[in-house]
Amino acid sequence: MTILVTGAAGFIGYHTSLALLERGERVIGVDDLNDYYDVSLKEARLKNLEGEGGFTFHKLDIADRDAMEALIRQHGDVTRVIHLAAQAGVRYSLVNPYAYIRTNLEGYLVVLEACRRLERLEHVVYASSSSVYGANDKLPYSTADRVDRPLSLYAATKKSMEMISHAYESLFGMPLTGLRFFTVYGPWGRPDMAAFIFTRKILAGEPIEVFNDGDMRRDFTYIDDIVAGVLGCLDRPPEAGRAPGRLYNIGNNISEPLMRFISILEEALGRKAEIKFQPMQAGDVKETCADIDDTRRDFGFEPKTTIDEGLPLFVRWYKEYHS
Ligand SMILES: NC(=O)c1ccc[n+]([C@@H]2O[C@H](COP(=O)([O-])OP(=O)(O)OC[C@H]3O[C@@H](n4cnc5c(N)ncnc54)[C@H](O)[C@@H]3O)[C@@H](O)[C@H]2O)c1
């Protein structure tokens, strides 16, 4: 099978591509290698992927229509698509809002239009986010909950992607499934996320900033569980004639206190963190937790890794990578 993975040099794209290659698929990876965070980390992930047979990489911007059309002409045998390229991060959407519209909306539209030209298209799985739940305060978050109150532009673009998908499914019968990921962490993770930032600062002896005075809870999901969820979904394309708007949560189904997350990190690092408590940040939510009953039922999804197991694995990778 030939599978197109957008955002292949990113954190989740890298692990997903690797898992696909390991099970013998052909992967066409796309990424613009932008400098939102350290490009050398994206290049190092790519180097590992290029060491595997079956991987072809194209450096391109998904919002570039000509480039995407040329790609689809060249790889007309693609049957499944995993769309992960995005401008991610809640906080950066306050700094550079245009990047979110360009990649998450224009880029997604270009990807959908390109996919429409694939004659043998079976399934497009695209990344949404737990951030779409925004001001929803009913826990755990269910895909049946109301999600029209985003608290950040990032969340608004992810919710918009879900609506655009609904329209494209209704108009063209496209086989689309959206996955709402909950705070993903693990080896080769993103430098703008808590596990990475805290680890870097604790090791450097710098204070870490902890928002809402530490009174936050997150459903942290280990990367291997995310990949299992993505592949489980990819392998089960929607049935013809079903109602549009297929969406699932991919989370751990445990809402962990942030301070517990920090103490596990401290233990794995063998160092105490110097904590600077800060008020709640704009765009942030206090607590997340995924209702994964549907994901369990339809894909046999079962998260396996707690933060007690996953954070030490992240720390081990971090130390090896930076040594
Ligand atoms: N990591 C998480 O906790 C999390 C949570 C919820 C949702 N998500 C979503 O999952 C997906 C993957 O996230 P990630 O954590 O791997 O992020 P990431 O930033 O590591 O990966 C995204 C990749 O997309 C690439 N990209 C960005 N704009 C592009 C463009 N215009 N053209 C081509 N490539 C482009 C980037 O270079 C990057 O390598 C994203 O859609 C993100 O919104 C992630």
Ligand as a Chemical Component Dictionary entry (heavy atoms), coordinates in Angstrom:
data_LIG
# 
_chem_comp.id                   LIG 
_chem_comp.type                 NON-POLYMER 
_chem_comp.pdbx_formal_charge   0 
_chem_comp.three_letter_code    LIG 
# 
loop_
_chem_comp_atom.comp_id 
_chem_comp_atom.atom_id 
_chem_comp_atom.alt_atom_id 
_chem_comp_atom.type_symbol 
_chem_comp_atom.charge 
_chem_comp_atom.model_Cartn_x 
_chem_comp_atom.model_Cartn_y 
_chem_comp_atom.model_Cartn_z 
_chem_comp_atom.pdbx_ordinal 
LIG N1  N1  N 0  1.636  16.844 19.704 1  
LIG C1  C1  C 0  0.448  17.037 20.279 2  
LIG O1  O1  O 0  0.296  16.991 21.513 3  
LIG C2  C2  C 0  -0.771 17.268 19.430 4  
LIG C3  C3  C 0  -2.013 17.392 20.070 5  
LIG C4  C4  C 0  -3.151 17.619 19.300 6  
LIG C5  C5  C 0  -3.060 17.688 17.927 7  
LIG N2  N2  N 1  -1.849 17.588 17.319 8  
LIG C6  C6  C 0  -1.810 17.682 15.861 9  
LIG O2  O2  O 0  -1.095 16.571 15.351 10 
LIG C7  C7  C 0  -0.383 16.935 14.170 11 
LIG C8  C8  C 0  1.083  16.625 14.302 12 
LIG O3  O3  O 0  1.598  17.350 15.424 13 
LIG P1  P1  P 0  3.095  17.230 15.921 14 
LIG O4  O4  O 0  3.068  17.291 17.408 15 
LIG O5  O5  O -1 3.766  16.088 15.233 16 
LIG O6  O6  O 0  3.660  18.621 15.399 17 
LIG P2  P2  P 0  5.007  18.947 14.583 18 
LIG O7  O7  O 0  5.092  20.432 14.534 19 
LIG O8  O8  O 0  6.156  18.210 15.182 20 
LIG O9  O9  O 0  4.700  18.354 13.165 21 
LIG C9  C9  C 0  4.052  19.066 12.135 22 
LIG C10 C10 C 0  4.946  19.028 10.913 23 
LIG O10 O10 O 0  4.260  19.707 9.865  24 
LIG C11 C11 C 0  5.198  20.455 9.134  25 
LIG N3  N3  N 0  4.507  21.575 8.494  26 
LIG C12 C12 C 0  3.987  22.672 9.091  27 
LIG N4  N4  N 0  3.467  23.496 8.165  28 
LIG C13 C13 C 0  3.647  22.891 6.955  29 
LIG C14 C14 C 0  3.319  23.251 5.622  30 
LIG N5  N5  N 0  2.699  24.397 5.329  31 
LIG N6  N6  N 0  3.659  22.397 4.631  32 
LIG C15 C15 C 0  4.289  21.219 4.900  33 
LIG N7  N7  N 0  4.630  20.843 6.161  34 
LIG C16 C16 C 0  4.310  21.664 7.166  35 
LIG C17 C17 C 0  6.203  20.935 10.161 36 
LIG O11 O11 O 0  7.466  21.248 9.575  37 
LIG C18 C18 C 0  6.275  19.747 11.118 38 
LIG O12 O12 O 0  7.367  18.913 10.812 39 
LIG C19 C19 C 0  -0.686 18.407 13.962 40 
LIG O13 O13 O 0  -1.771 18.520 13.065 41 
LIG C20 C20 C 0  -1.092 18.904 15.328 42 
LIG O14 O14 O 0  -1.933 20.022 15.263 43 
LIG C21 C21 C 0  -0.710 17.375 18.038 44 
# 
loop_
_chem_comp_bond.comp_id 
_chem_comp_bond.atom_id_1 
_chem_comp_bond.atom_id_2 
_chem_comp_bond.value_order 
_chem_comp_bond.pdbx_ordinal 
LIG N1  C1  SING 1  
LIG C1  O1  DOUB 2  
LIG C1  C2  SING 3  
LIG C2  C3  SING 4  
LIG C2  C21 DOUB 5  
LIG C3  C4  DOUB 6  
LIG C4  C5  SING 7  
LIG C5  N2  DOUB 8  
LIG N2  C6  SING 9  
LIG N2  C21 SING 10 
LIG C6  O2  SING 11 
LIG C6  C20 SING 12 
LIG O2  C7  SING 13 
LIG C7  C8  SING 14 
LIG C7  C19 SING 15 
LIG C8  O3  SING 16 
LIG O3  P1  SING 17 
LIG P1  O4  DOUB 18 
LIG P1  O5  SING 19 
LIG P1  O6  SING 20 
LIG O6  P2  SING 21 
LIG P2  O7  DOUB 22 
LIG P2  O8  SING 23 
LIG P2  O9  SING 24 
LIG O9  C9  SING 25 
LIG C9  C10 SING 26 
LIG C10 O10 SING 27 
LIG C10 C18 SING 28 
LIG O10 C11 SING 29 
LIG C11 N3  SING 30 
LIG C11 C17 SING 31 
LIG N3  C12 SING 32 
LIG N3  C16 SING 33 
LIG C12 N4  DOUB 34 
LIG N4  C13 SING 35 
LIG C13 C14 SING 36 
LIG C13 C16 DOUB 37 
LIG C14 N5  SING 38 
LIG C14 N6  DOUB 39 
LIG N6  C15 SING 40 
LIG C15 N7  DOUB 41 
LIG N7  C16 SING 42 
LIG C17 O11 SING 43 
LIG C17 C18 SING 44 
LIG C18 O12 SING 45 
LIG C19 O13 SING 46 
LIG C19 C20 SING 47 
LIG C20 O14 SING 48 
# 
